[in-house]
Amino acid sequence: MAHFQLPQGSVDSGAWGPPGTGAATVIPEEFQQIPFAPFSKSERIGRIADWNTGGANNDERSVAGTVQGRSTRNARGSAPAWGAQTSAPANTFAYFHAEDEASFSVVDNAKSGTLRRPTASGALRGGRGGAAAQGRTSPFVRGAPAPAGPSGRPSRGGRTPVMANVQRGARRQGGYRDWERTQRKAREASITVGPEWEQLSELDFSRLQKLRLEVDEPEAIASYGTLYAYDRAYDRVSVRFERPLQPRDRAHYSATTSEDPVIQEIAEDAESKSKVFITDSILALLMCAPRSVYPWDIVITKSEDGKLFFDKRPNGPFDFVTVNENANEPPVELNDPVNGPNPETNTRARINTPGALSLEATFVNENFGFQVCDEKKTHSFKNPNPFHQAAADDGQLASCGYRYRRFNLSTDEADPVEVVVRTELNAFVPGATPKSKPAQYITIRTLNEFDPRAAGAGGAPDWRLRLDQSRGAVVATEMKNNSFKLARFAVQSILAGADNMKLGYISRANTLDPYRHVILGTSWFKPKELAAQMAYSLANGWGIVRTVIDMVRDVAPGRYILVKDPNRPVLRFFKVPFDFDQQEEEEEDTTEDADAQDMADGDE
């Protein structure tokens, strides 16, 4: 059985401490070189024991421990010298104050799986990986011979396989090489907050994501408009058999809630219990708000009788489609430092800004819906298009059907909350015979590729190389980079009661030409299945809507605005003057007049 016998000191010694070397020495030889370490309360306490000293085995254990994300720190927070050995035994218990007192922490904050490359100075002084202090060459120091691999030959890149794997893992971690990344400028708000605006409340996205409300199937109120049949020939489009996107001039109306004559008629009905009125685009944005990144705003009007109207501002964010909003590196503005000192001369930078890409995506989305419809086959609802006037010269109507539906968000029968929503359908799939009813009602949306090599591409693969062979990988990347946009598409289709959603893949004919596009393929999606693939909860969306409605019901009649903070996941609720939109227009006109005057003065 192993045991340890304490050494006995000599009683004949004239002073305290171990006797000197010689015949009278009773201390074993392995303990004779231990130096005497004086102690005083006024001095810093040094390291009592270092279990990592001595030999290559301890150094290997230090590397293994670092690979597993472990580190050892002494009581004062300074890192021990891994594998440190010196020729002077007097330095064995010496204390080295290598870090500042503010860095003291009893919690290990080291990132798991990260192994930093030691510097030359660290290797020489016996720091982490300091093999040079032990009389051997470190394989992690530049210029050192590579260690032998399993086959006896040097490893690739002068690193061991474990080290290479660890470094590859470090590159995949968030925050890698952050000091080399350009600091993005703060985004501007979608609307300027006036000095007379009063902030009433604030909603954080983390709280909104926890809300839940189950809603039953809606009640149909009325249907308006005319739909065209979907051309099934576009199901055979592929990368090899691409088709050019042909712009068509069609009249498509997307009036705001307060300007809808059907909603005004429903709101004036004395027998109606509905108190909330909204369109599907605004409602879908609210239901998907926690996924949004770019700023937006919603104007809310509360009448004297308690009716709520959710409106959009003219030419606001609702009229445009975003691109790669949720990407880790979204598209950058033209004046971003990443575009260099003269971005105006950079064609790729000018056409790939967020605003330019949004206009391009909106143009593509509209024209693809017009092109894939067969205008010879039509299906008309009971009522005509409520926004089209036959006397007006608006051109040919686009395929569009409006469904007005009532959703019951009540949680108490004594306090009913009914929401009237105007939804849109884009086309129908014909039945087996020409006289049969439509087999399906569908919505039509698009995803567009601009330039896989440009800043803000989000790591998307080249569609011409991967779309036909690996469409699932392309869709998965788009779900990551455009999570908010695709969730809105799915929710709008669910609200309209569409049976399917047709998704088109559009790409530029030339990466430097944003005006010519080609259709590379199409896909069918069930709206609810698409939402499930994106981990979107419809109950959470209804919970958000009910929370916003309750917040507006508690305030006095007037006009309010709900603003998404441009740089934080927060919604701000303001009370604004009733004519704030007119003030915005007057400020814009004043700015334009000032610019015109400046140009005139310059010409003189």
C-alpha positions as CSV (number, residue, x, y, z in Angstrom):
1,M,0.0,0.0,0.0
2,A,1.4,3.4,-1.0
3,H,2.3,5.7,1.9
4,F,4.2,8.9,2.5
5,Q,6.6,9.4,5.4
6,L,7.2,13.0,6.4
7,P,11.0,13.9,6.7
8,Q,12.3,14.6,10.1
9,G,14.3,17.8,10.8
10,S,17.6,17.9,12.8
11,V,17.2,19.0,16.4
12,D,20.9,20.0,16.6
13,S,20.5,22.8,14.0
14,G,21.2,26.2,15.3
15,A,18.4,27.9,13.3
16,W,14.9,26.9,12.1
17,G,14.7,25.2,8.8
18,P,16.1,22.2,7.1
19,P,19.8,21.4,7.8
20,G,22.4,21.9,5.2
21,T,23.8,19.3,2.9
22,G,26.2,16.8,4.2
23,A,26.2,13.8,6.4
24,A,23.7,15.2,8.9
25,T,21.0,15.7,6.1
26,V,17.9,13.7,6.8
27,I,15.7,15.3,4.0
28,P,15.5,13.0,0.9
29,E,17.5,14.1,-2.1
30,E,14.4,14.9,-4.2
31,F,13.3,17.6,-1.7
32,Q,16.6,19.2,-1.1
33,Q,16.3,21.8,-4.0
34,I,13.0,23.2,-2.9
35,P,13.7,26.9,-2.1
36,F,12.5,28.7,1.0
37,A,9.5,31.0,0.2
38,P,9.1,33.7,2.9
39,F,5.5,34.8,3.7
40,S,4.2,38.1,5.0
41,K,0.7,39.4,5.2
42,S,1.7,42.6,3.5
43,E,3.0,40.7,0.5
44,R,0.9,39.2,-2.3
45,I,0.2,35.5,-1.9
46,G,2.1,33.6,-4.5
47,R,1.1,30.3,-6.1
48,I,1.1,27.5,-3.5
49,A,1.4,24.6,-6.0
50,D,1.7,24.4,-9.8
51,W,0.4,21.0,-11.0
52,N,1.2,21.7,-14.6
53,T,4.9,21.9,-14.4
54,G,7.5,19.5,-15.6
55,G,7.7,17.4,-18.7
56,A,6.1,17.0,-22.1
57,N,3.2,15.0,-20.7
58,N,1.9,18.0,-18.8
59,D,2.3,20.1,-22.0
60,E,0.2,17.6,-23.9
61,R,-2.4,17.6,-21.2
62,S,-2.5,21.4,-21.4
63,V,-3.1,21.3,-25.2
64,A,-5.8,18.7,-24.8
65,G,-7.4,20.7,-22.0
66,T,-7.4,23.8,-24.2
67,V,-9.0,21.9,-27.1
68,Q,-11.9,20.9,-24.8
69,G,-12.4,24.5,-24.0
70,R,-11.0,24.3,-20.4
71,S,-8.6,26.7,-18.8
72,T,-7.0,27.0,-15.4
73,R,-6.8,30.3,-13.5
74,N,-5.3,31.0,-10.1
75,A,-7.0,32.8,-7.2
76,R,-6.1,36.3,-8.5
77,G,-7.3,35.6,-12.1
78,S,-4.0,35.3,-13.9
79,A,-3.3,32.4,-16.2
80,P,-0.7,29.9,-15.1
81,A,2.3,29.2,-17.2
82,W,1.5,25.9,-18.9
83,G,4.5,23.6,-19.1
84,A,6.8,26.2,-17.7
85,Q,10.2,25.0,-16.5
86,T,13.2,27.1,-15.8
87,S,16.8,26.4,-14.9
88,A,16.7,28.6,-11.7
89,P,14.7,26.9,-9.0
90,A,14.2,30.2,-7.1
91,N,11.5,31.1,-9.7
92,T,9.3,28.1,-9.0
93,F,7.0,29.9,-6.6
94,A,7.4,33.4,-8.0
95,Y,4.2,35.4,-8.6
96,F,3.8,37.1,-11.9
97,H,1.0,39.7,-12.1
98,A,0.3,39.4,-15.8
99,E,-3.3,40.7,-15.9
100,D,-5.1,43.7,-14.5
101,E,-7.2,43.4,-11.4
102,A,-10.3,44.3,-13.3
103,S,-10.0,41.0,-15.2
104,F,-10.5,38.9,-12.1
105,S,-13.4,36.5,-12.4
106,V,-14.2,33.2,-10.7
107,V,-16.2,32.1,-13.8
108,D,-14.4,30.5,-16.7
109,N,-15.2,32.8,-19.7
110,A,-13.0,31.0,-22.2
111,K,-14.8,30.1,-25.5
112,S,-15.2,26.4,-26.0
113,G,-13.3,24.9,-28.9
114,T,-11.0,27.9,-29.5
115,L,-7.3,27.5,-29.5
116,R,-5.4,30.7,-30.1
117,R,-2.1,30.7,-32.0
118,P,0.6,31.6,-29.4
119,T,2.9,34.5,-30.2
120,A,6.6,34.1,-30.4
121,S,7.0,36.0,-27.2
122,G,4.5,33.8,-25.5
123,A,6.3,30.7,-26.7
124,L,9.7,32.0,-25.4
125,R,8.4,32.9,-22.0
126,G,6.7,29.6,-21.5
127,G,3.1,30.8,-21.9
128,R,0.4,28.7,-23.4
129,G,1.9,26.3,-25.9
130,G,5.3,27.6,-24.8
131,A,7.3,24.6,-25.9
132,A,10.4,26.6,-26.6
133,A,10.9,27.1,-22.8
134,Q,11.2,23.3,-22.5
135,G,13.9,23.0,-25.0
136,R,11.9,21.8,-28.0
137,T,10.4,23.6,-31.1
138,S,6.7,24.3,-31.1
139,P,4.8,23.1,-34.1
140,F,2.5,26.1,-33.9
141,V,5.2,28.7,-34.3
142,R,5.7,30.0,-37.9
143,G,8.8,28.6,-39.5
144,A,8.8,25.5,-37.3
145,P,8.9,22.0,-38.9
146,A,5.5,20.4,-39.2
147,P,4.9,17.4,-36.9
148,A,4.6,14.0,-38.5
149,G,1.1,12.8,-39.4
150,P,-0.4,9.3,-38.9
151,S,1.5,8.1,-42.1
152,G,4.8,9.5,-40.9
153,R,4.7,12.4,-43.3
154,P,4.4,16.1,-42.2
155,S,0.8,17.3,-41.8
156,R,-0.6,19.8,-44.2
157,G,-0.1,23.4,-43.3
158,G,2.3,22.6,-40.5
159,R,-0.5,21.8,-38.0
160,T,-1.6,18.7,-36.3
161,P,-5.0,17.4,-37.4
162,V,-6.5,18.3,-34.0
163,M,-5.2,21.9,-34.3
164,A,-6.5,22.2,-37.9
165,N,-10.0,21.0,-36.8
166,V,-10.0,23.4,-33.9
167,Q,-9.1,26.4,-36.0
168,R,-11.8,25.5,-38.6
169,G,-14.3,25.3,-35.8
170,A,-13.1,28.7,-34.5
171,R,-13.8,30.3,-37.9
172,R,-17.4,29.1,-37.8
173,Q,-18.0,30.7,-34.5
174,G,-19.7,34.1,-34.3
175,G,-17.4,37.1,-33.9
176,Y,-14.4,35.6,-35.7
177,R,-12.1,38.3,-37.1
178,D,-14.6,41.0,-35.9
179,W,-11.8,43.6,-35.8
180,E,-11.4,43.3,-39.6
181,R,-15.1,43.8,-40.3
182,T,-16.4,47.2,-41.3
183,Q,-18.6,48.8,-38.7
184,R,-22.1,49.2,-40.3
185,K,-23.7,52.6,-40.0
186,A,-26.9,53.0,-38.1
187,R,-30.1,52.7,-40.2
188,E,-32.4,55.6,-40.5
189,A,-36.0,55.3,-39.3
190,S,-38.8,54.9,-41.8
191,I,-40.4,58.2,-40.5
192,T,-39.0,61.1,-38.6
193,V,-40.2,61.3,-35.0
194,G,-41.6,64.8,-34.4
195,P,-40.9,66.8,-31.3
196,E,-44.6,66.9,-30.4
197,W,-45.0,63.2,-30.6
198,E,-45.7,61.5,-27.2
199,Q,-44.4,58.0,-26.7
200,L,-46.9,55.9,-24.8
201,S,-45.4,52.5,-24.6
202,E,-42.7,50.2,-25.9
203,L,-42.9,46.5,-27.0
204,D,-39.8,44.3,-27.0
205,F,-39.6,41.5,-29.5
206,S,-38.5,39.0,-26.8
207,R,-41.8,39.6,-25.1
208,L,-43.9,39.4,-28.3
209,Q,-42.4,36.0,-29.2
210,K,-44.0,34.5,-26.0
211,L,-47.6,35.5,-26.9
212,R,-50.1,32.9,-28.0
213,L,-53.8,33.1,-29.2
214,E,-55.7,30.3,-31.0
215,V,-58.1,31.7,-33.6
216,D,-60.8,29.7,-35.4
217,E,-61.5,29.7,-39.1
218,P,-62.7,33.1,-40.4
219,E,-66.1,34.1,-41.7
220,A,-66.5,35.1,-45.3
221,I,-68.1,38.5,-45.8
222,A,-67.8,39.2,-49.6
223,S,-65.6,38.6,-52.6
224,Y,-64.6,41.1,-55.4
225,G,-62.6,41.1,-58.6
226,T,-61.5,38.8,-61.4
227,L,-58.9,36.1,-61.5
228,Y,-57.0,34.7,-64.5
229,A,-55.9,31.1,-64.8
230,Y,-52.3,30.1,-64.0
231,D,-50.4,28.9,-67.1
232,R,-49.1,25.4,-66.2
233,A,-46.4,25.7,-68.9
234,Y,-44.3,27.6,-66.4
235,D,-44.0,24.4,-64.3
236,R,-41.6,23.1,-66.9
237,V,-39.2,26.1,-66.7
238,S,-35.7,25.2,-65.5
239,V,-32.2,26.5,-65.7
240,R,-31.6,24.8,-69.0
241,F,-35.0,26.0,-70.4
242,E,-35.1,29.5,-68.8
243,R,-37.6,32.1,-69.9
244,P,-37.1,35.9,-70.1
245,L,-39.2,38.0,-67.7
246,Q,-41.4,40.2,-69.8
247,P,-42.7,43.5,-68.2
248,R,-46.4,44.0,-68.7
249,D,-48.5,47.1,-68.0
250,R,-51.4,46.1,-65.8
251,A,-53.5,48.0,-63.2
252,H,-53.1,46.5,-59.7
253,Y,-54.6,48.3,-56.7
254,S,-53.4,48.1,-53.1
255,A,-55.3,50.8,-51.4
256,T,-54.9,51.4,-47.7
257,T,-57.6,50.4,-45.2
258,S,-59.3,53.8,-44.8
259,E,-59.6,54.3,-48.6
260,D,-61.3,51.0,-49.2
261,P,-65.0,51.6,-50.0
262,V,-66.0,48.1,-48.9
263,I,-64.4,48.5,-45.5
264,Q,-66.0,51.9,-45.1
265,E,-69.4,50.3,-45.9
266,I,-68.8,47.5,-43.3
267,A,-67.7,50.0,-40.7
268,E,-70.8,52.2,-41.2
269,D,-73.1,49.2,-40.7
270,A,-74.9,49.7,-37.3
271,E,-75.5,46.0,-36.9
272,S,-71.9,45.0,-37.3
273,K,-69.9,44.2,-34.2
274,S,-66.6,44.6,-36.0
275,K,-64.4,47.3,-34.5
276,V,-61.0,46.6,-36.1
277,F,-60.2,47.0,-39.8
278,I,-57.0,46.1,-41.6
279,T,-55.5,44.7,-44.8
280,D,-53.6,41.4,-45.2
281,S,-50.3,43.1,-45.9
282,I,-50.4,45.2,-42.7
283,L,-51.8,42.3,-40.7
284,A,-49.1,39.9,-41.9
285,L,-46.4,42.4,-41.1
286,L,-47.7,42.6,-37.5
287,M,-47.9,38.8,-37.2
288,C,-44.3,38.5,-38.4
289,A,-42.9,41.6,-36.6
290,P,-40.3,39.7,-34.5
291,R,-38.6,38.6,-37.7
292,S,-38.3,42.1,-39.1
293,V,-35.0,44.0,-39.2
294,Y,-35.6,47.0,-41.4
295,P,-37.7,49.9,-40.0
296,W,-41.4,50.3,-40.8
297,D,-44.4,52.1,-39.4
298,I,-48.2,51.7,-39.1
299,V,-50.7,54.5,-38.7
300,I,-53.6,53.7,-36.4
301,T,-56.7,55.8,-36.2
302,K,-59.2,55.4,-33.3
303,S,-62.6,57.0,-34.0
304,E,-65.0,58.4,-31.4
305,D,-67.1,55.2,-31.4
306,G,-64.0,53.0,-30.7
307,K,-63.4,51.7,-34.3
308,L,-59.7,51.1,-35.2
309,F,-58.3,51.5,-38.7
310,F,-54.7,50.3,-39.4
311,D,-53.3,52.2,-42.4
312,K,-50.0,52.4,-44.3
313,R,-48.5,55.6,-45.5
314,P,-48.2,56.3,-49.2
315,N,-45.0,54.9,-50.7
316,G,-44.2,53.4,-47.3
317,P,-42.3,50.1,-46.6
318,F,-45.5,48.0,-47.3
319,D,-45.3,48.8,-51.1
320,F,-41.8,47.3,-51.5
321,V,-40.2,43.9,-51.1
322,T,-37.0,43.6,-49.2
323,V,-33.9,41.5,-50.2
324,N,-31.7,39.5,-47.7
325,E,-33.1,41.4,-44.8
326,N,-32.2,38.6,-42.3
327,A,-28.8,37.8,-43.7
328,N,-25.8,37.9,-41.4
329,E,-24.2,40.5,-43.8
330,P,-27.2,42.3,-45.4
331,P,-26.8,44.6,-48.4
332,V,-24.9,47.8,-47.6
333,E,-25.6,51.4,-48.5
334,L,-23.6,53.2,-51.2
335,N,-21.7,55.4,-48.7
336,D,-20.7,52.4,-46.6
337,P,-16.9,52.2,-46.1
338,V,-16.8,48.7,-47.6
339,N,-17.5,50.2,-51.0
340,G,-14.3,52.2,-51.0
341,P,-13.5,55.9,-51.2
342,N,-15.4,56.5,-54.6
343,P,-18.5,54.3,-54.5
344,E,-20.2,56.3,-57.2
345,T,-17.8,54.8,-59.8
346,N,-18.5,51.2,-58.6
347,T,-21.4,49.8,-60.7
348,R,-21.8,46.7,-58.5
349,A,-22.1,48.9,-55.4
350,R,-24.6,51.3,-56.9
351,I,-27.1,48.6,-58.1
352,N,-26.9,46.5,-55.0
353,T,-27.9,48.9,-52.2
354,P,-30.9,47.9,-50.1
355,G,-33.1,50.6,-51.7
356,A,-32.1,49.6,-55.3
357,L,-32.6,45.9,-54.5
358,S,-36.0,46.5,-53.0
359,L,-37.2,48.4,-56.1
360,E,-35.9,45.6,-58.3
361,A,-37.5,42.8,-56.2
362,T,-40.9,44.7,-56.2
363,F,-40.7,45.1,-60.0
364,V,-39.9,41.4,-60.4
365,N,-42.6,40.2,-58.1
366,E,-45.3,42.2,-59.9
367,N,-44.3,41.3,-63.4
368,F,-43.9,37.6,-62.7
369,G,-47.5,37.5,-61.4
370,F,-48.7,39.2,-64.6
371,Q,-46.7,37.0,-66.9
372,V,-47.6,33.5,-65.6
373,C,-51.4,34.1,-65.9
374,D,-53.4,33.1,-69.0
375,E,-55.7,36.0,-69.6
376,K,-57.9,34.0,-71.9
377,K,-59.3,32.0,-69.0
378,T,-61.0,34.1,-66.3
379,H,-63.0,33.6,-63.1
380,S,-65.1,36.5,-61.8
381,F,-66.3,36.8,-58.3
382,K,-69.8,38.0,-57.4
383,N,-68.8,41.6,-57.2
384,P,-66.5,43.6,-59.6
385,N,-63.2,45.2,-58.6
386,P,-64.1,47.9,-56.1
387,F,-61.2,50.2,-57.0
388,H,-61.5,50.1,-60.8
389,Q,-63.5,52.7,-62.5
390,A,-64.6,51.9,-66.1
391,A,-64.5,55.5,-67.1
392,A,-60.9,56.0,-65.9
393,D,-58.1,55.2,-68.2
394,D,-56.1,52.8,-65.9
395,G,-55.4,50.2,-68.5
396,Q,-56.1,46.5,-68.4
397,L,-56.8,45.1,-64.9
398,A,-54.3,42.6,-63.4
399,S,-55.4,39.2,-62.1
400,C,-56.6,40.0,-58.6
401,G,-59.4,38.8,-56.3
402,Y,-60.3,40.4,-53.0
403,R,-61.7,38.4,-50.2
404,Y,-63.1,40.2,-47.1
405,R,-63.0,38.0,-44.1
406,R,-63.9,38.4,-40.4
407,F,-61.6,36.8,-37.7
408,N,-62.8,36.4,-34.2
409,L,-60.0,37.3,-31.7
410,S,-62.3,37.4,-28.6
411,T,-61.1,35.8,-25.4
412,D,-64.3,36.8,-23.5
413,E,-67.9,36.7,-24.9
414,A,-68.7,39.8,-23.0
415,D,-65.9,41.7,-24.8
416,P,-65.9,40.7,-28.5
417,V,-62.9,41.6,-30.7
418,E,-63.7,41.0,-34.4
419,V,-61.2,41.9,-37.1
420,V,-62.2,42.6,-40.7
421,V,-59.4,41.8,-43.2
422,R,-59.1,42.5,-46.9
423,T,-57.1,39.6,-48.4
424,E,-55.8,39.1,-52.0
425,L,-55.7,36.1,-54.4
426,N,-53.5,36.3,-57.5
427,A,-54.8,33.5,-59.8
428,F,-56.7,30.2,-60.0
429,V,-55.9,26.7,-61.3
430,P,-58.6,25.6,-63.8
431,G,-60.6,22.5,-63.2
432,A,-60.8,19.3,-65.3
433,T,-63.3,20.9,-67.8
434,P,-63.6,24.5,-69.0
435,K,-67.0,24.9,-67.4
436,S,-66.0,23.5,-64.0
437,K,-65.3,25.6,-61.0
438,P,-61.6,26.6,-60.2
439,A,-59.8,23.7,-58.6
440,Q,-57.6,25.9,-56.5
441,Y,-57.1,29.5,-55.6
442,I,-53.4,30.5,-55.4
443,T,-51.1,33.4,-54.6
444,I,-48.0,34.1,-56.7
445,R,-44.7,35.4,-55.2
446,T,-41.0,35.5,-56.2
447,L,-37.5,35.1,-54.9
448,N,-34.8,37.0,-56.8
449,E,-31.0,36.5,-57.2
450,F,-29.0,39.6,-57.8
451,D,-25.2,38.8,-57.6
452,P,-23.7,35.9,-55.6
453,R,-20.4,37.7,-55.4
454,A,-21.7,41.1,-54.3
455,A,-21.7,42.3,-50.7
456,G,-24.9,41.3,-49.0
457,A,-25.5,38.1,-51.0
458,G,-25.8,36.2,-47.7
459,G,-23.7,33.2,-48.9
460,A,-26.4,32.1,-51.4
461,P,-25.2,29.6,-54.0
462,D,-25.2,30.3,-57.7
463,W,-28.7,29.4,-58.8
464,R,-27.6,28.5,-62.3
465,L,-25.4,25.8,-60.9
466,R,-27.5,24.6,-57.9
467,L,-31.1,25.3,-58.5
468,D,-32.0,22.2,-60.6
469,Q,-29.7,19.8,-58.7
470,S,-30.0,21.1,-55.1
471,R,-33.2,23.2,-54.9
472,G,-33.6,22.3,-51.3
473,A,-30.3,24.0,-50.4
474,V,-31.3,27.1,-52.3
475,V,-34.7,27.3,-50.5
476,A,-33.0,26.7,-47.2
477,T,-30.6,29.6,-47.8
478,E,-33.5,31.8,-48.8
479,M,-35.4,30.9,-45.7
480,K,-32.4,32.0,-43.6
481,N,-31.6,35.2,-45.5
482,N,-35.3,36.2,-46.2
483,S,-37.0,34.8,-43.1
484,F,-39.3,37.8,-42.6
485,K,-40.3,38.1,-46.3
486,L,-41.1,34.4,-46.8
487,A,-43.0,34.4,-43.5
488,R,-45.1,37.3,-44.7
489,F,-45.8,35.5,-48.0
490,A,-47.0,32.4,-46.2
491,V,-49.2,34.4,-43.7
492,Q,-50.8,36.4,-46.5
493,S,-51.7,33.2,-48.3
494,I,-53.1,31.7,-45.1
495,L,-55.2,34.8,-44.4
496,A,-56.6,34.7,-48.0
497,G,-57.5,31.0,-47.7
498,A,-55.3,30.1,-50.7
499,D,-54.9,26.5,-51.5
500,N,-51.3,26.9,-52.8
501,M,-48.6,29.4,-53.3
502,K,-46.6,29.6,-56.5
503,L,-43.0,30.7,-55.9
504,G,-40.8,31.8,-58.9
505,Y,-37.0,32.0,-58.9
506,I,-35.9,35.0,-60.9
507,S,-32.3,36.0,-61.6
508,R,-30.6,38.8,-63.5
509,A,-29.6,38.0,-67.1
510,N,-26.4,39.8,-66.3
511,T,-25.2,40.4,-62.8
512,L,-24.5,44.1,-63.6
513,D,-27.8,44.7,-65.3
514,P,-30.8,45.1,-62.8
515,Y,-33.3,45.7,-65.6
516,R,-33.3,42.4,-67.5
517,H,-34.2,39.1,-65.7
518,V,-34.9,35.5,-66.5
519,I,-37.1,32.9,-64.9
520,L,-35.0,29.9,-63.8
521,G,-37.7,27.8,-62.2
522,T,-40.9,27.6,-60.1
523,S,-42.1,25.7,-57.0
524,W,-45.4,24.9,-55.4
525,F,-45.8,25.3,-51.6
526,K,-48.7,24.7,-49.2
527,P,-48.9,27.9,-47.2
528,K,-49.2,26.2,-43.8
529,E,-46.5,23.7,-44.6
530,L,-44.1,26.5,-45.6
531,A,-44.8,28.3,-42.3
532,A,-44.1,25.0,-40.4
533,Q,-40.8,24.6,-42.3
534,M,-39.8,28.1,-41.2
535,A,-40.8,27.3,-37.6
536,Y,-43.5,30.1,-37.7
537,S,-46.3,29.9,-35.2
538,L,-49.6,31.3,-36.4
539,A,-50.9,31.4,-32.8
540,N,-47.9,33.6,-31.9
541,G,-48.9,36.0,-34.7
542,W,-52.5,36.3,-33.5
543,G,-51.2,36.9,-29.9
544,I,-49.1,39.9,-31.2
545,V,-52.1,41.3,-33.0
546,R,-54.4,41.0,-30.0
547,T,-51.7,42.7,-27.8
548,V,-51.5,45.7,-30.2
549,I,-55.3,45.9,-30.4
550,D,-55.6,46.0,-26.6
551,M,-52.9,48.6,-26.4
552,V,-54.9,50.9,-28.8
553,R,-58.2,50.2,-27.2
554,D,-56.9,51.6,-23.8
555,V,-56.1,55.0,-25.2
556,A,-58.3,58.0,-26.1
557,P,-59.6,58.5,-29.6
558,G,-57.1,60.1,-31.9
559,R,-54.3,59.2,-34.3
560,Y,-51.3,57.0,-33.3
561,I,-48.3,55.4,-35.0
562,L,-46.5,52.2,-34.3
563,V,-42.8,52.4,-35.3
564,K,-40.2,49.7,-35.6
565,D,-36.9,51.0,-34.2
566,P,-34.4,51.0,-37.1
567,N,-31.5,49.5,-35.0
568,R,-33.2,47.6,-32.1
569,P,-35.8,44.8,-31.9
570,V,-38.3,47.2,-30.4
571,L,-41.7,48.6,-31.3
572,R,-42.6,52.2,-30.1
573,F,-46.1,53.4,-29.8
574,F,-46.6,57.2,-30.3
575,K,-49.5,59.6,-30.1
576,V,-49.2,62.0,-33.0
577,P,-51.2,65.0,-34.3
578,F,-54.1,64.1,-36.5
579,D,-52.5,65.9,-39.5
580,F,-49.0,64.7,-39.1
581,D,-48.9,63.2,-42.6
582,Q,-49.7,66.5,-44.1
583,Q,-46.8,68.1,-42.1
584,E,-44.5,65.4,-43.5
585,E,-45.5,66.3,-47.1
586,E,-45.0,70.1,-46.4
587,E,-41.5,69.4,-45.1
588,E,-40.6,67.4,-48.2
589,D,-42.0,70.1,-50.4
590,T,-39.9,72.7,-48.5
591,T,-36.8,70.6,-48.9
592,E,-37.4,70.2,-52.6
593,D,-37.9,74.0,-53.0
594,A,-34.7,74.7,-51.1
595,D,-32.8,72.3,-53.3
596,A,-34.2,73.9,-56.5
597,Q,-33.2,77.3,-55.2
598,D,-29.7,76.1,-54.5
599,M,-29.4,74.7,-58.0
600,A,-30.7,78.0,-59.4
601,D,-28.2,80.0,-57.4
602,G,-25.4,77.7,-58.6
603,D,-26.4,78.2,-62.2
604,E,-26.2,82.0,-61.8
